Amino acid sequence: MADARVNLATPDSCIARAEQLAEERLHAAELLFGYRALVRAQDRLRMTYERCARVATSPPDEGDAEAFRRFVRWLDAPTTPLADAGDHLAGASVDDLVEALLGTLTRRDRLPADRLGADASLIAFHTRAFLQAVYEPPHGDEEAGDRCCPRCGWPPLLSIVADDADRPGARRLACALCRTRWRYPRGRCAACGEDDARGLVFHDPEEFAHVRLVECEACGVYWKEIDLRRDGRAVPEVDEIATPELDVWARERSLQKVVTNAMGI
């Protein structure tokens, strides 16, 4: 039985799945190898920074800023603009780094892009990757929650469907930052909360047995849903990255993603 609660990804499982999908899905290989490099840098940070595994309500401070500076030097950025942004961040002041980390954590428009000399989206790639490593990963899941994560307040990246022992076809949302998972009604929009199930449109591409795109007609937002009953090998956060053509399809129809994934897609 594919229970979403026991399918929480470890760094090793993320890397193995990224490598497997890179071989199967050549058009997404560059993204997946970039994600592999990100996971390796996050794992190195967890092993060397004594202040990792904190709760997501603990605000970043000067110690985090210096650890972040080291992290961006370790990170093998997959594109030249990201690498350039990392160089700017590595040379930034402690105050600017704390402000950038806090702005990402709270999802407020507080990224000091002008002072850091880099685009806000490129800064957010690095700050989000760092925060994902620093804040405590969940040891299980929350029983229920609203549209935002009950642990850190971030929106969900995706939804997961799996058979629980007490509920076949249970649906969970997965936080885009701290990876917490929580139960959420299948007929309700993960973005606006509209609970008229008739407004949710499910797009099932033939080439993906276990990944589909969910569109809310009420708010024009979409996200991806991973069905672990159809592929128990899936690592939801990795399989989400491995399907960029679904994002292209959605953008061509003027749909807005609930939140970008770790690679900024």
C-alpha positions in Angstrom: 0.0 0.0 0.0 1.5 3.3 -1.1 1.1 5.5 2.1 2.1 9.1 1.6 3.3 9.3 5.2 6.1 6.8 4.6 7.2 8.2 1.3 9.1 11.2 2.7 12.2 11.7 0.6 15.8 11.4 1.9 18.7 13.0 0.0 19.8 9.6 -1.3 16.3 8.8 -2.6 16.0 12.2 -4.3 19.4 11.8 -6.0 18.7 8.2 -7.1 15.3 9.2 -8.5 16.7 12.3 -10.3 19.4 10.1 -11.9 16.8 7.5 -13.0 14.5 10.1 -14.5 17.3 11.9 -16.2 18.0 8.7 -18.1 14.4 8.2 -19.0 13.5 11.8 -19.7 16.4 13.4 -21.6 14.7 16.7 -22.2 14.5 17.2 -18.4 18.0 15.8 -17.7 19.7 19.3 -17.2 17.0 20.3 -14.7 17.4 17.0 -12.9 21.1 17.1 -12.7 20.9 20.7 -11.4 18.5 19.4 -8.7 20.9 16.6 -7.9 23.7 19.2 -7.3 21.3 21.3 -5.1 20.4 18.2 -3.0 24.1 17.4 -2.5 24.9 20.9 -1.3 21.9 20.8 1.1 23.1 17.5 2.5 26.6 18.9 3.0 25.1 21.8 4.9 23.1 19.5 7.1 26.2 17.5 8.0 28.4 20.6 8.8 26.1 23.3 10.2 25.2 22.6 13.8 22.1 24.8 13.7 20.2 22.7 11.1 17.1 20.9 12.0 15.3 23.9 13.5 11.6 24.6 13.4 10.5 26.9 10.7 9.3 29.6 13.1 12.9 30.3 14.2 13.9 33.4 12.2 17.3 33.5 10.4 20.1 35.4 12.1 23.8 36.3 11.7 25.0 32.8 12.1 22.6 31.7 9.4 23.9 34.4 7.1 27.5 33.2 7.4 26.4 29.6 6.8 24.4 30.8 3.8 27.5 32.5 2.4 29.4 29.1 2.6 26.4 27.3 1.1 26.2 29.4 -2.1 29.9 28.8 -2.7 29.3 25.0 -2.5 26.3 25.1 -4.8 27.1 24.1 -8.3 24.5 26.5 -9.9 23.0 25.0 -13.1 23.0 28.2 -15.1 25.4 31.2 -15.5 22.9 33.7 -14.2 22.4 31.6 -11.0 26.2 31.3 -10.6 26.6 35.0 -11.0 23.9 35.7 -8.4 25.7 33.2 -6.0 28.9 35.3 -6.4 27.0 38.4 -5.5 25.5 36.7 -2.4 28.8 35.3 -1.3 30.2 38.9 -1.1 27.1 40.5 0.5 26.9 42.0 4.0 25.5 40.0 6.8 22.5 42.3 7.2 21.6 42.0 3.5 21.8 38.2 3.8 19.6 38.0 6.9 17.1 40.3 5.1 17.1 38.0 2.0 16.6 34.9 4.1 13.8 36.4 6.2 12.1 37.7 3.1 12.1 34.2 1.6 10.9 32.5 4.8 8.0 34.9 5.3 7.3 35.3 1.5 7.4 39.0 1.8 8.7 41.4 -0.8 11.9 42.0 1.3 14.7 40.6 -1.0 17.3 43.4 -1.3 17.8 42.7 -5.0 19.2 46.2 -5.7 21.9 46.1 -3.0 22.8 42.5 -3.9 23.1 43.2 -7.6 21.0 40.2 -8.7 17.5 39.5 -9.8 15.1 38.7 -7.0 14.1 35.3 -8.5 17.8 34.3 -8.6 18.3 35.3 -5.0 15.2 33.4 -4.0 16.6 30.2 -5.7 19.6 30.3 -3.3 17.7 31.4 -0.1 15.0 28.9 -0.6 17.5 26.1 -1.1 19.3 27.1 2.1 16.2 27.3 4.2 15.0 23.9 3.0 18.2 22.4 4.4 18.2 24.4 7.7 14.7 24.0 8.9 13.7 20.7 10.4 12.3 18.2 7.9 9.0 16.6 9.0 9.2 13.2 10.8 5.6 12.5 9.7 2.7 14.5 8.4 0.1 16.7 9.9 -3.4 15.2 10.1 -5.1 18.1 8.4 -4.5 21.7 7.4 -5.7 24.6 5.4 -4.2 25.8 2.1 -1.0 26.9 3.6 1.5 24.7 5.4 0.5 24.3 9.1 4.2 24.4 10.1 5.8 27.2 8.1 3.0 29.0 6.3 4.3 28.4 2.8 1.9 27.3 0.0 1.9 23.7 -1.2 4.1 22.7 -4.2 2.0 19.7 -5.2 -0.6 17.2 -4.1 -0.1 13.5 -3.4 -2.7 10.7 -3.7 -2.1 7.4 -1.9 -4.1 4.7 -0.1 -3.9 5.1 3.6 -4.9 2.3 5.9 -8.0 4.3 7.0 -8.7 6.1 3.8 -8.3 4.9 0.2 -7.2 7.6 -2.2 -6.3 10.1 0.5 -5.0 13.4 -0.7 -2.2 15.4 0.9 -0.6 18.7 0.0 3.2 18.9 0.2 4.8 22.2 1.4 7.1 23.9 -1.1 9.5 24.9 1.6 9.7 22.5 4.7 8.2 19.5 2.9 5.5 18.9 5.5 2.5 17.0 4.2 -1.1 17.4 5.4 -4.4 15.9 4.5 -6.6 18.1 2.3 -10.0 17.5 0.7 -9.7 16.2 -2.9 -12.4 18.4 -4.2 -11.0 21.7 -2.9 -8.6 24.0 -4.7 -5.1 24.1 -3.1 -4.7 27.8 -4.0 -8.0 29.6 -3.4 -9.9 27.1 -1.3 -12.8 26.9 -3.7 -14.7 23.7 -2.6 -16.9 23.2 -5.6 -15.3 20.1 -7.1 -16.8 20.9 -10.5 -14.3 23.8 -10.8 -11.3 21.5 -10.7 -10.1 20.2 -14.0 -7.8 17.2 -14.1 -5.5 16.9 -17.1 -4.0 13.4 -17.5 -1.3 13.3 -20.1 -0.9 10.0 -21.8 2.8 9.8 -21.3 2.6 10.1 -17.5 0.7 7.4 -15.7 1.1 9.0 -12.2 1.5 12.7 -12.8 -1.3 15.0 -13.7 -2.0 18.7 -13.8 -4.9 20.1 -11.7 -6.4 23.4 -12.8 -8.8 25.5 -10.8 -11.2 27.3 -13.1 -12.2 29.7 -10.3 -8.7 31.3 -9.8 -6.7 30.2 -12.8 -4.0 28.4 -10.8 -2.6 25.0 -11.4 -0.4 22.5 -9.6 0.8 18.9 -10.2 -0.6 15.9 -8.5 1.5 12.7 -8.0 -0.5 9.4 -7.6 1.6 7.0 -5.7 -0.9 4.2 -6.3 0.1 4.3 -10.0 3.9 4.5 -9.4 5.2 3.6 -5.9 8.7 4.4 -7.0 7.9 8.1 -7.4 9.6 10.7 -5.2 6.9 13.5 -5.6 9.3 16.5 -5.4 11.6 15.0 -8.0 8.9 13.7 -10.4 7.4 17.2 -10.3 10.6 18.7 -11.6 10.9 15.9 -14.3 7.7 17.1 -16.0 8.5 20.6 -17.3 6.4 20.2 -20.4 3.3 20.3 -18.2 4.4 23.7 -17.0 4.9 24.9 -20.6 1.5 23.6 -21.5 -0.1 25.4 -18.6 1.7 28.7 -19.3 0.5 28.6 -22.9 -3.0 28.6 -21.5 -2.3 31.5 -19.2 -2.5 29.4 -16.0 -0.4 30.5 -13.0 1.4 27.9 -10.9 0.6 27.9 -7.2 4.3 28.2 -6.5 7.5 27.4 -8.4 9.5 24.3 -7.6 13.1 24.2 -6.2 14.5 24.8 -9.7 12.4 27.9 -10.2 10.0 26.3 -12.7 
